[in-house]
Amino acid sequence: MCPRNPDQLRNAGSGLADWLADRQQQADQHAERARAGAVGERRVAEALRAGIEGTGRRLGYPPGLITVSIGLAEFNPKEPAEVDLLVSADRALYRAKAAGRNAVA
């Protein structure tokens, strides 16, 4: 049913604009949480990498002898195929190794 009264049409348009603004705000909040999570995961992986490297030095091994390369991959709940996640992580691992090893990618 199409509103015939211009006020009804204006109110309907306003409601749609409010709804769209709310959806955009939710999308922005989701994107911000994803960015924050990625930064946190990278920080954890970097701390792990540095800890392993430091353990080798504390045990008396020469610098660079004991290192680790870590590949990070993001799980997408809309496409939850484990194979895709493993492939992404494997590619990231090889990017870390190509960057000179002892890295996080």
Secondary structure, DSSP 8 states (H G I E B T S, - for coil): ----SHHHHHHHHHHHHHHHHHHHHHHHHHHHHHHHHHHHHHHHHHHHHHHHHHHHHHTT--TTSS---B------TTS--HHHHHHHHHHHHHHHHHTTSS-B-
